[in-house]
Amino acid sequence: MKENIYTTVEQIRDMIIGINDFIHENPELGHQEFKAAELLTRTLAEHGFQVEKGVAGLPTAFKATYTSKPGGPVIGLLCEYDALEGLGHGCGHNLQASSITGAAIALRNNLGDLPATIIVFGTPAEETTSGKVPMAEAGLFDGLDAALMMHGGDRTTVDGKSLAINSVDFVFTGKAAHAAVSPEQGISALDAVLLTFNGIEYLREHVRSDVKIHGTITDGGTAPNIVPERAAAKFLIRAADREYLNTVVERVFNVARGAALATGAKLTIHEGKALDNKLNVQRLNDLLLENARQVGAREITPPRQSTGSTDFSTVTHRVPGACLRVSFVPFGVSNHTREWVEAGKSADGHAAVITAAKAIAGTVYDLITMPDVLQEIQEEFKAAKSNKLP
């Protein structure tokens, strides 16, 4: 059966690559991916999937379902298709959308009477507002036996971990005054921002080594001869697990509160997105990587341990989930770069989407036809969730 699935992927190669190149050539920012969503939903509908658009109140999100026969495993395939502002597809989301669509159609054409349900989820705005979070909160992923994703990379591997993350904006309000004539009458909001940065530098020594805190000044005043009445900074705070991150976030807040107290400025805290760490299911990771080997994926390496944060982690706390990364750029070339944009519709990019479609489809077939393996995955997921292990 797997060979038949691989053959189908080859038969629809031009369609898969066409989707990849269209999305690459028409980059759209988060929640504006109307062209990509229309192409993907139309293609899936033409191949027998029941499509629901605008799910979870997100105009460019969708859910496309195919059931070969009721009563079998329910597998979710998630894809992203948003681009980066000013860069285009520097994170390779065109690869995701095309390969996941190809895998889903190849499965649909070969499942026959095997009991199974395949659901393709279009998940917008990964780069900005984390579209998978409201989709998860709406219960869209509930009932899945497993969820799979694909991502481009500089090697073929799976994600072992991701970091939990909180974003926050600190806005300080002071009092304007002439910086030379009457500085004593002013309250510098910028001083409060700088004290916050300095305090965080001292905090770094007293948190775990997995903690990452990075920030930027988003408003530092307008003129050097005016005591800044308003200043602001944005910080991203990360750690290996949610429970510890929450304690670090409160300590960062206290640093900002202390800066406000020291300067006399008023502090307003705006909390942004909060994502959990990925809940790791090694058996599912192993199955994905084994299927990548079976289809001849290049540059296969062990699961990567150094990573950032992703909204897919929210899904992995609800159902077993794993993400396959497929090599399409030289080793060491990072995402969010011009090199990734240029490789997105190259021969290597095209090879990657075909490889990924085969590997993802093969993994789904294993999950459908190997109930003992699926049971192992679900038991490991339950244990990890109970122990809250990253």
LINRAPE-V368928 format. One record per backbone hydrogen bond with DSSP energy under -1.0 kcal/mol. NH is the residue of the N-H (numbers start at 1). CO is the residue of the C=O. If there is no record, write none. Layout:
BEGIN
nh=NH co=CO
nh=NH co=CO
END
This chain:
BEGIN
nh=5 co=1
nh=6 co=2
nh=7 co=3
nh=8 co=4
nh=9 co=5
nh=10 co=6
nh=11 co=7
nh=12 co=8
nh=13 co=10
nh=16 co=12
nh=17 co=13
nh=18 co=14
nh=19 co=15
nh=20 co=16
nh=21 co=17
nh=22 co=18
nh=23 co=19
nh=24 co=20
nh=25 co=21
nh=26 co=22
nh=32 co=29
nh=34 co=32
nh=37 co=33
nh=38 co=34
nh=39 co=35
nh=40 co=36
nh=41 co=37
nh=42 co=38
nh=43 co=39
nh=44 co=40
nh=45 co=41
nh=46 co=42
nh=48 co=45
nh=49 co=44
nh=50 co=65
nh=52 co=63
nh=54 co=61
nh=57 co=54
nh=58 co=55
nh=61 co=58
nh=62 co=122
nh=63 co=52
nh=64 co=120
nh=65 co=50
nh=66 co=118
nh=68 co=116
nh=75 co=117
nh=76 co=146
nh=77 co=119
nh=78 co=148
nh=79 co=121
nh=83 co=28
nh=84 co=88
nh=87 co=84
nh=88 co=84
nh=90 co=88
nh=95 co=92
nh=96 co=92
nh=97 co=93
nh=98 co=94
nh=99 co=95
nh=100 co=96
nh=101 co=97
nh=102 co=98
nh=103 co=99
nh=104 co=100
nh=105 co=101
nh=106 co=102
nh=107 co=103
nh=108 co=104
nh=109 co=105
nh=110 co=107
nh=111 co=107
nh=114 co=111
nh=117 co=73
nh=118 co=66
nh=119 co=75
nh=120 co=64
nh=121 co=77
nh=122 co=62
nh=123 co=79
nh=130 co=125
nh=131 co=124
nh=133 co=130
nh=135 co=131
nh=136 co=132
nh=137 co=133
nh=138 co=134
nh=139 co=136
nh=140 co=135
nh=144 co=141
nh=145 co=74
nh=147 co=320
nh=148 co=76
nh=149 co=322
nh=151 co=324
nh=153 co=326
nh=156 co=299
nh=157 co=325
nh=159 co=323
nh=160 co=304
nh=163 co=308
nh=164 co=239
nh=165 co=275
nh=166 co=237
nh=167 co=273
nh=168 co=235
nh=169 co=270
nh=170 co=233
nh=171 co=268
nh=172 co=231
nh=173 co=266
nh=174 co=229
nh=175 co=187
nh=179 co=225
nh=182 co=178
nh=185 co=182
nh=186 co=183
nh=187 co=175
nh=189 co=228
nh=192 co=188
nh=193 co=189
nh=194 co=190
nh=195 co=191
nh=196 co=192
nh=197 co=193
nh=198 co=194
nh=199 co=195
nh=200 co=196
nh=201 co=197
nh=202 co=198
nh=203 co=199
nh=204 co=200
nh=206 co=203
nh=207 co=204
nh=211 co=208
nh=212 co=238
nh=214 co=236
nh=216 co=234
nh=218 co=232
nh=219 co=232
nh=226 co=223
nh=227 co=177
nh=231 co=172
nh=232 co=219
nh=233 co=170
nh=234 co=216
nh=235 co=168
nh=236 co=214
nh=237 co=166
nh=238 co=212
nh=239 co=164
nh=245 co=241
nh=246 co=242
nh=248 co=244
nh=249 co=245
nh=250 co=246
nh=251 co=247
nh=252 co=248
nh=253 co=249
nh=254 co=250
nh=255 co=251
nh=256 co=252
nh=257 co=253
nh=258 co=254
nh=259 co=255
nh=260 co=256
nh=261 co=257
nh=262 co=258
nh=263 co=259
nh=264 co=260
nh=266 co=173
nh=268 co=171
nh=270 co=169
nh=272 co=167
nh=275 co=165
nh=285 co=281
nh=286 co=282
nh=287 co=283
nh=288 co=284
nh=289 co=285
nh=290 co=286
nh=291 co=287
nh=292 co=288
nh=293 co=289
nh=294 co=290
nh=295 co=291
nh=296 co=293
nh=297 co=292
nh=301 co=156
nh=304 co=158
nh=313 co=310
nh=316 co=312
nh=318 co=315
nh=319 co=315
nh=322 co=147
nh=324 co=149
nh=325 co=157
nh=326 co=151
nh=328 co=153
nh=329 co=153
nh=333 co=330
nh=336 co=90
nh=341 co=337
nh=342 co=338
nh=343 co=339
nh=344 co=340
nh=346 co=343
nh=350 co=346
nh=351 co=347
nh=352 co=348
nh=353 co=349
nh=354 co=350
nh=355 co=351
nh=356 co=352
nh=357 co=353
nh=358 co=354
nh=359 co=355
nh=360 co=356
nh=361 co=357
nh=362 co=358
nh=363 co=359
nh=364 co=360
nh=365 co=361
nh=366 co=362
nh=367 co=363
nh=368 co=364
nh=369 co=365
nh=370 co=366
nh=374 co=370
nh=375 co=371
nh=376 co=372
nh=377 co=373
nh=378 co=374
nh=379 co=375
nh=380 co=376
nh=381 co=377
nh=382 co=378
nh=383 co=379
nh=384 co=380
nh=385 co=381
nh=386 co=382
nh=387 co=383
nh=388 co=384
nh=389 co=384
END
